[in-house]
Amino acid sequence: MRIRKCLKCGRYTLKEFCPNCGEKTIIPKPPKFSPEDRYGKYRRMLKKSLKNKN
């Protein structure tokens, strides 16, 4: 079994349909790793700026 996520409410479950709202769930996958990540610099800058706001 794999953990699944409801796109509507964001809840994680092991079921095909969300027990909270009844929507179909998906299997969340992380993005593929690439050593030539063109947007990594911008993601890190965004993460740093969001960290500084809190």
N, CA, C and O atoms as CSV, one atom per row, in Angstrom:
chain,resi,resn,atom,element,x,y,z
A,1,MET,N,N,0.835,-1.192,0.000
A,1,MET,CA,C,0.000,0.000,0.000
A,1,MET,C,C,0.876,1.251,0.000
A,1,MET,O,O,1.983,1.258,0.539
A,2,ARG,N,N,0.358,2.291,-0.609
A,2,ARG,CA,C,1.052,3.574,-0.638
A,2,ARG,C,C,0.153,4.643,-0.032
A,2,ARG,O,O,-1.074,4.574,-0.106
A,3,ILE,N,N,0.791,5.608,0.553
A,3,ILE,CA,C,0.027,6.721,1.111
A,3,ILE,C,C,-0.516,7.563,-0.036
A,3,ILE,O,O,0.145,7.734,-1.060
A,4,ARG,N,N,-1.705,8.079,0.140
A,4,ARG,CA,C,-2.367,8.861,-0.894
A,4,ARG,C,C,-2.767,10.209,-0.313
A,4,ARG,O,O,-2.863,10.366,0.904
A,5,LYS,N,N,-3.001,11.187,-1.197
A,5,LYS,CA,C,-3.342,12.531,-0.748
A,5,LYS,C,C,-4.561,13.034,-1.500
A,5,LYS,O,O,-4.679,12.841,-2.710
A,6,CYS,N,N,-5.460,13.676,-0.784
A,6,CYS,CA,C,-6.643,14.291,-1.377
A,6,CYS,C,C,-6.246,15.684,-1.870
A,6,CYS,O,O,-5.679,16.470,-1.112
A,7,LEU,N,N,-6.537,15.988,-3.119
A,7,LEU,CA,C,-6.190,17.297,-3.663
A,7,LEU,C,C,-7.123,18.390,-3.151
A,7,LEU,O,O,-6.737,19.556,-3.079
A,8,LYS,N,N,-8.341,18.015,-2.798
A,8,LYS,CA,C,-9.322,19.011,-2.369
A,8,LYS,C,C,-9.037,19.512,-0.947
A,8,LYS,O,O,-8.963,20.719,-0.717
A,9,CYS,N,N,-8.880,18.591,-0.002
A,9,CYS,CA,C,-8.702,19.012,1.392
A,9,CYS,C,C,-7.270,18.857,1.892
A,9,CYS,O,O,-6.944,19.358,2.968
A,10,GLY,N,N,-6.398,18.167,1.129
A,10,GLY,CA,C,-5.000,18.026,1.515
A,10,GLY,C,C,-4.733,16.951,2.550
A,10,GLY,O,O,-3.620,16.862,3.068
A,11,ARG,N,N,-5.718,16.140,2.860
A,11,ARG,CA,C,-5.566,15.101,3.873
A,11,ARG,C,C,-4.884,13.864,3.283
A,11,ARG,O,O,-5.139,13.509,2.132
A,12,TYR,N,N,-4.023,13.209,4.060
A,12,TYR,CA,C,-3.349,11.986,3.642
A,12,TYR,C,C,-4.132,10.788,4.157
A,12,TYR,O,O,-4.664,10.813,5.267
A,13,THR,N,N,-4.198,9.733,3.338
A,13,THR,CA,C,-4.928,8.530,3.691
A,13,THR,C,C,-4.366,7.354,2.910
A,13,THR,O,O,-3.555,7.553,2.006
A,14,LEU,N,N,-4.770,6.152,3.233
A,14,LEU,CA,C,-4.386,4.972,2.470
A,14,LEU,C,C,-5.510,4.529,1.536
A,14,LEU,O,O,-5.343,3.571,0.781
A,15,LYS,N,N,-6.632,5.204,1.578
A,15,LYS,CA,C,-7.800,4.826,0.789
A,15,LYS,C,C,-7.831,5.536,-0.555
A,15,LYS,O,O,-7.199,6.578,-0.730
A,16,GLU,N,N,-8.577,4.960,-1.516
A,16,GLU,CA,C,-8.684,5.534,-2.847
A,16,GLU,C,C,-9.540,6.793,-2.860
A,16,GLU,O,O,-9.341,7.672,-3.698
A,17,PHE,N,N,-10.490,6.883,-1.938
A,17,PHE,CA,C,-11.333,8.066,-1.814
A,17,PHE,C,C,-11.163,8.644,-0.418
A,17,PHE,O,O,-11.076,7.907,0.564
A,18,CYS,N,N,-11.116,9.958,-0.338
A,18,CYS,CA,C,-10.887,10.661,0.925
A,18,CYS,C,C,-12.044,10.417,1.894
A,18,CYS,O,O,-13.201,10.632,1.533
A,19,PRO,N,N,-11.750,9.970,3.122
A,19,PRO,CA,C,-12.817,9.768,4.094
A,19,PRO,C,C,-13.392,11.085,4.608
A,19,PRO,O,O,-14.490,11.103,5.165
A,20,ASN,N,N,-12.669,12.181,4.428
A,20,ASN,CA,C,-13.093,13.483,4.903
A,20,ASN,C,C,-14.104,14.135,3.951
A,20,ASN,O,O,-15.167,14.590,4.373
A,21,CYS,N,N,-13.749,14.173,2.643
A,21,CYS,CA,C,-14.612,14.892,1.700
A,21,CYS,C,C,-15.153,14.008,0.573
A,21,CYS,O,O,-16.031,14.445,-0.171
A,22,GLY,N,N,-14.654,12.780,0.429
A,22,GLY,CA,C,-15.170,11.862,-0.580
A,22,GLY,C,C,-14.544,11.999,-1.959
A,22,GLY,O,O,-14.954,11.302,-2.887
A,23,GLU,N,N,-13.561,12.879,-2.118
A,23,GLU,CA,C,-12.901,13.068,-3.418
A,23,GLU,C,C,-11.890,11.953,-3.675
A,23,GLU,O,O,-11.401,11.323,-2.737
A,24,LYS,N,N,-11.581,11.714,-4.940
A,24,LYS,CA,C,-10.584,10.729,-5.316
A,24,LYS,C,C,-9.203,11.216,-4.888
A,24,LYS,O,O,-8.899,12.403,-5.012
A,25,THR,N,N,-8.369,10.312,-4.386
A,25,THR,CA,C,-7.037,10.668,-3.925
A,25,THR,C,C,-5.993,10.294,-4.972
A,25,THR,O,O,-6.254,9.481,-5.859
A,26,ILE,N,N,-4.809,10.894,-4.861
A,26,ILE,CA,C,-3.703,10.598,-5.760
A,26,ILE,C,C,-2.498,10.141,-4.949
A,26,ILE,O,O,-2.443,10.348,-3.736
A,27,ILE,N,N,-1.530,9.518,-5.621
A,27,ILE,CA,C,-0.281,9.149,-4.977
A,27,ILE,C,C,0.693,10.294,-5.228
A,27,ILE,O,O,1.129,10.490,-6.362
A,28,PRO,N,N,1.046,11.061,-4.181
A,28,PRO,CA,C,1.958,12.191,-4.396
A,28,PRO,C,C,3.369,11.683,-4.664
A,28,PRO,O,O,3.884,10.838,-3.932
A,29,LYS,N,N,3.983,12.201,-5.706
A,29,LYS,CA,C,5.351,11.811,-6.046
A,29,LYS,C,C,6.230,13.056,-6.010
A,29,LYS,O,O,5.819,14.122,-6.468
A,30,PRO,N,N,7.420,12.926,-5.476
A,30,PRO,CA,C,8.338,14.068,-5.513
A,30,PRO,C,C,8.848,14.279,-6.940
A,30,PRO,O,O,8.844,13.338,-7.734
A,31,PRO,N,N,9.279,15.472,-7.276
A,31,PRO,CA,C,9.837,15.694,-8.611
A,31,PRO,C,C,11.134,14.907,-8.797
A,31,PRO,O,O,11.849,14.638,-7.832
A,32,LYS,N,N,11.424,14.547,-10.030
A,32,LYS,CA,C,12.653,13.829,-10.326
A,32,LYS,C,C,13.865,14.681,-9.973
A,32,LYS,O,O,13.856,15.899,-10.151
A,33,PHE,N,N,14.909,14.025,-9.470
A,33,PHE,CA,C,16.142,14.730,-9.156
A,33,PHE,C,C,16.963,14.902,-10.423
A,33,PHE,O,O,17.091,13.969,-11.217
A,34,SER,N,N,17.508,16.064,-10.609
A,34,SER,CA,C,18.387,16.327,-11.735
A,34,SER,C,C,19.554,17.166,-11.252
A,34,SER,O,O,19.350,18.198,-10.613
A,35,PRO,N,N,20.777,16.739,-11.550
A,35,PRO,CA,C,21.922,17.565,-11.149
A,35,PRO,C,C,21.961,18.893,-11.896
A,35,PRO,O,O,22.605,19.838,-11.441
A,36,GLU,N,N,21.284,18.977,-13.031
A,36,GLU,CA,C,21.220,20.216,-13.807
A,36,GLU,C,C,19.885,20.911,-13.555
A,36,GLU,O,O,19.156,21.233,-14.493
A,37,ASP,N,N,19.573,21.139,-12.281
A,37,ASP,CA,C,18.313,21.759,-11.888
A,37,ASP,C,C,18.346,23.248,-12.228
A,37,ASP,O,O,19.049,24.025,-11.582
A,38,ARG,N,N,17.579,23.637,-13.248
A,38,ARG,CA,C,17.607,25.029,-13.715
A,38,ARG,C,C,16.914,25.987,-12.747
A,38,ARG,O,O,17.237,27.174,-12.719
A,39,TYR,N,N,15.974,25.490,-11.963
A,39,TYR,CA,C,15.185,26.374,-11.104
A,39,TYR,C,C,15.498,26.208,-9.619
A,39,TYR,O,O,14.825,26.809,-8.782
A,40,GLY,N,N,16.498,25.411,-9.280
A,40,GLY,CA,C,16.871,25.182,-7.887
A,40,GLY,C,C,17.258,26.460,-7.160
A,40,GLY,O,O,16.911,26.658,-5.996
A,41,LYS,N,N,17.978,27.319,-7.858
A,41,LYS,CA,C,18.414,28.587,-7.260
A,41,LYS,C,C,17.205,29.412,-6.821
A,41,LYS,O,O,17.201,29.984,-5.731
A,42,TYR,N,N,16.191,29.471,-7.663
A,42,TYR,CA,C,15.000,30.273,-7.358
A,42,TYR,C,C,14.163,29.639,-6.245
A,42,TYR,O,O,13.583,30.350,-5.424
A,43,ARG,N,N,14.097,28.298,-6.213
A,43,ARG,CA,C,13.372,27.610,-5.143
A,43,ARG,C,C,14.025,27.882,-3.803
A,43,ARG,O,O,13.343,28.134,-2.809
A,44,ARG,N,N,15.369,27.831,-3.778
A,44,ARG,CA,C,16.086,28.095,-2.526
A,44,ARG,C,C,15.906,29.543,-2.077
A,44,ARG,O,O,15.763,29.810,-0.884
A,45,MET,N,N,15.912,30.484,-3.032
A,45,MET,CA,C,15.702,31.894,-2.696
A,45,MET,C,C,14.299,32.104,-2.123
A,45,MET,O,O,14.131,32.842,-1.153
A,46,LEU,N,N,13.298,31.462,-2.714
A,46,LEU,CA,C,11.927,31.580,-2.221
A,46,LEU,C,C,11.800,30.993,-0.826
A,46,LEU,O,O,11.185,31.593,0.055
A,47,LYS,N,N,12.382,29.822,-0.628
A,47,LYS,CA,C,12.331,29.175,0.676
A,47,LYS,C,C,12.988,30.041,1.747
A,47,LYS,O,O,12.480,30.159,2.862
A,48,LYS,N,N,14.116,30.640,1.399
A,48,LYS,CA,C,14.826,31.511,2.349
A,48,LYS,C,C,14.014,32.755,2.675
A,48,LYS,O,O,13.962,33.179,3.830
A,49,SER,N,N,13.375,33.346,1.657
A,49,SER,CA,C,12.587,34.555,1.896
A,49,SER,C,C,11.339,34.253,2.721
A,49,SER,O,O,10.919,35.077,3.532
A,50,LEU,N,N,10.744,33.074,2.518
A,50,LEU,CA,C,9.572,32.702,3.327
A,50,LEU,C,C,9.983,32.412,4.768
A,50,LEU,O,O,9.227,32.691,5.699
A,51,LYS,N,N,11.163,31.859,4.950
A,51,LYS,CA,C,11.667,31.560,6.294
A,51,LYS,C,C,11.919,32.860,7.067
A,51,LYS,O,O,11.649,32.938,8.265
A,52,ASN,N,N,12.437,33.875,6.374
A,52,ASN,CA,C,12.736,35.155,7.016
A,52,ASN,C,C,11.481,35.925,7.389
A,52,ASN,O,O,11.521,36.745,8.306
A,53,LYS,N,N,10.365,35.686,6.705
A,53,LYS,CA,C,9.118,36.409,7.004
A,53,LYS,C,C,8.512,35.943,8.319
A,53,LYS,O,O,7.865,36.728,9.013
A,54,ASN,N,N,8.712,34.672,8.672
A,54,ASN,CA,C,8.110,34.124,9.894
A,54,ASN,C,C,8.941,34.475,11.027
A,54,ASN,O,O,8.623,34.116,12.161
